[in-house]
Amino acid sequence: MNNQPTTNRMLEAARGIWEGYLAHPFVRGMADGSLDTEKFRFYLLQDYVYLFDYAKVFAQGVVKARDPAVMRMFASYVDSILNGEMDIHKGYMARLGIDEARAARCKPSLSNQSYTAYMRAVAAEEGPAEILAAVLSCALSYEYIAKWMVRTHPGAESHPFYGEWVQGYAADEYAAANRALVEQMEALSAGYTEGQLERLVEIFVDCSRFEGLFWDMAWDMEM
């Protein structure tokens, strides 16, 4: 059996996809502050409705887990998404004059629906480790992107508009939450067979591809 940490194995398999995020015009536009705010507005609303389904995937982890500690972990992330990560979105919505009722009426794009349907199918049909594989791409890639912005664009964190997004996902607290997810992935996948590990990698890579399609969707404002 391969002794490489499961998460490292998943990240290595998706390396080329993730490098593509950093070359994406939407990501680069946020990094240098040149992104059209209408594109960001479109993205924000799509990501807002996405997060509700994302939280449901974590909630399914509560249902599937047998260990109370794992149940509490999944439950804590449901709360963190609904009452923490969404704060970034709500702050921007207030600045853009979008109330929560308007945001809740946003119709998810086809790419958005396809992504969340895939994650929810994994959550419905598979176990806690597979559920983590489905959610980790989003969680870890946002940290990856935000920290790249900080390293390569010194003014990104202080930008009067996009700085709030960068700060939120480059924050130490966000990184700590991600480390906890990675630790849980390693614990849940301990003792997995090679076939089971390959399935985790497959799920992670698929969701990484969906993340790329989400950035495409936002850039093109495509429904």
C-alpha positions in Angstrom: 0.0 0.0 0.0 1.2 3.5 -0.8 2.3 5.3 2.5 1.9 8.7 1.0 -0.6 10.8 3.0 -4.0 10.6 1.3 -4.4 14.4 1.0 -1.0 14.8 -0.6 -1.9 12.1 -3.0 -5.1 13.9 -3.9 -3.4 17.3 -4.3 -0.7 15.8 -6.5 -3.3 14.3 -8.8 -5.0 17.7 -9.1 -1.8 19.8 -9.4 -2.3 20.8 -13.0 -5.9 21.7 -12.5 -5.0 23.9 -9.5 -2.2 25.6 -11.4 -4.9 26.6 -13.9 -6.8 28.5 -11.2 -3.9 30.9 -10.8 -3.9 31.6 -14.5 -7.6 32.2 -14.6 -8.6 35.7 -15.6 -11.2 35.9 -12.9 -8.7 35.0 -10.2 -6.1 37.3 -11.6 -8.6 40.1 -11.9 -9.3 39.8 -8.2 -5.6 39.6 -7.4 -4.8 42.9 -9.2 -8.1 44.6 -8.6 -9.1 44.8 -12.3 -12.0 42.4 -12.2 -15.3 44.0 -13.3 -17.5 44.2 -10.3 -20.5 42.9 -12.3 -18.6 39.7 -12.8 -17.9 39.5 -9.1 -21.5 40.2 -8.3 -22.6 37.3 -10.5 -20.0 35.1 -8.9 -21.0 36.2 -5.4 -24.6 35.2 -5.9 -23.8 31.9 -7.5 -21.3 31.1 -4.7 -23.9 32.1 -2.1 -26.5 29.6 -3.3 -23.7 27.0 -3.8 -22.8 27.3 -0.1 -26.2 26.0 1.0 -25.7 22.8 -0.9 -22.1 22.6 0.3 -23.4 22.8 3.8 -25.9 20.0 3.0 -22.9 17.8 2.0 -21.3 18.3 5.4 -24.7 17.6 7.0 -24.8 14.3 5.2 -21.5 13.5 6.9 -23.3 13.8 10.3 -25.8 11.2 9.1 -23.1 8.8 7.8 -20.6 9.1 10.6 -20.7 6.6 13.4 -18.0 8.1 15.6 -19.5 11.0 17.7 -16.3 13.0 17.3 -16.6 12.8 13.5 -20.3 13.7 13.7 -19.4 16.8 15.8 -16.7 17.7 13.2 -19.1 17.6 10.3 -21.8 19.5 12.3 -19.3 22.2 13.3 -18.5 22.8 9.6 -22.2 23.1 8.8 -22.4 25.9 11.4 -19.1 27.4 10.2 -20.4 27.6 6.6 -23.8 29.0 7.4 -22.7 31.4 10.1 -19.0 32.1 9.2 -18.0 31.8 5.6 -21.3 33.3 4.5 -20.4 36.4 6.4 -17.9 37.3 3.6 -20.7 37.0 1.1 -23.1 39.0 3.3 -20.6 41.8 3.7 -20.3 42.1 -0.1 -24.0 41.8 -0.6 -24.5 44.7 1.7 -22.0 46.8 -0.2 -23.6 45.8 -3.5 -27.1 46.5 -2.3 -28.3 42.9 -2.4 -30.5 41.7 0.4 -30.7 38.1 1.5 -34.1 37.6 0.0 -32.8 38.6 -3.4 -29.8 36.4 -3.0 -31.9 33.4 -2.0 -33.9 33.8 -5.2 -30.8 33.5 -7.4 -31.1 30.6 -9.8 -28.0 28.5 -9.8 -26.2 28.2 -13.1 -26.0 24.8 -14.9 -22.3 24.5 -13.9 -23.3 25.3 -10.3 -26.1 22.7 -10.3 -23.8 20.1 -11.8 -21.1 20.6 -9.2 -23.4 20.4 -6.2 -25.4 17.5 -7.7 -22.1 15.6 -7.9 -21.1 16.3 -4.4 -24.6 15.5 -3.0 -24.6 12.2 -4.9 -21.2 11.3 -3.3 -22.6 12.3 0.1 -25.8 10.2 -0.4 -24.1 7.1 -1.8 -20.7 6.9 -0.1 -19.0 7.3 3.3 -17.5 10.0 5.5 -14.0 9.9 3.9 -15.6 10.2 0.4 -17.7 13.1 1.6 -14.5 14.8 2.8 -12.8 14.2 -0.5 -15.8 15.9 -2.2 -15.6 19.1 0.0 -11.8 19.4 0.3 -11.2 20.7 -3.2 -13.3 23.8 -2.5 -12.0 24.4 1.0 -8.3 23.9 0.2 -8.3 25.6 -3.2 -9.7 28.9 -1.8 -6.9 29.0 0.7 -4.4 28.1 -2.0 -5.7 30.9 -4.3 -5.9 33.6 -1.6 -2.4 32.9 -0.3 -1.1 33.0 -3.8 -2.7 36.4 -4.2 -1.0 37.6 -1.0 2.4 36.4 -2.1 2.3 37.7 -5.7 0.2 40.8 -5.4 1.2 42.8 -2.2 -1.8 45.1 -2.5 -4.4 42.3 -2.8 -5.2 42.2 0.9 -5.7 45.9 1.2 -7.7 46.4 -2.0 -10.7 48.5 -1.1 -13.1 46.0 -2.7 -11.5 42.6 -3.2 -9.3 42.8 -0.2 -12.1 41.5 2.1 -12.3 38.2 0.0 -8.5 37.8 0.1 -8.3 38.4 3.8 -11.1 36.0 4.6 -9.6 33.0 2.7 -5.9 33.8 3.6 -6.7 34.1 7.3 -5.0 31.9 9.9 -8.4 30.8 11.2 -9.5 29.6 7.7 -6.2 27.7 7.4 -6.6 26.1 10.8 -10.1 24.9 9.9 -8.6 23.4 6.7 -5.8 21.6 8.7 -8.5 20.0 10.8 -10.3 18.7 7.7 -7.0 17.3 6.4 -6.3 15.6 9.7 -9.8 14.1 9.6 -9.2 12.9 6.1 -6.1 11.1 7.1 -7.8 9.5 10.1 -10.8 8.4 8.1 -8.8 6.9 5.2 -6.3 5.1 7.4 -6.4 1.4 6.4 -8.1 2.1 3.1 -7.3 -0.3 0.3 -5.6 0.9 -2.9 -9.0 0.8 -4.7 -10.6 2.9 -2.0 -7.8 5.5 -2.1 -8.1 5.7 -5.8 -11.8 6.5 -5.4 -10.9 9.3 -3.0 -8.5 10.7 -5.5 -11.1 10.4 -8.3 -13.6 12.4 -6.3 -11.1 15.1 -5.3 -10.0 15.5 -8.9 -13.5 15.6 -10.2 -14.4 18.3 -7.7 -11.2 20.2 -8.6 -12.4 20.2 -12.2 -15.8 21.5 -11.1 -14.0 24.3 -9.3 -12.3 25.3 -12.5 -15.7 25.2 -14.3 -17.1 27.5 -11.6 -14.4 30.1 -12.3 -15.2 29.8 -16.0 -18.9 30.2 -15.2 -18.2 33.3 -13.1 -16.0 34.9 -15.8 -18.5 34.3 -18.6 -21.5 35.1 -16.4 -22.9 31.9 -17.8 -26.2 30.5 -16.7 
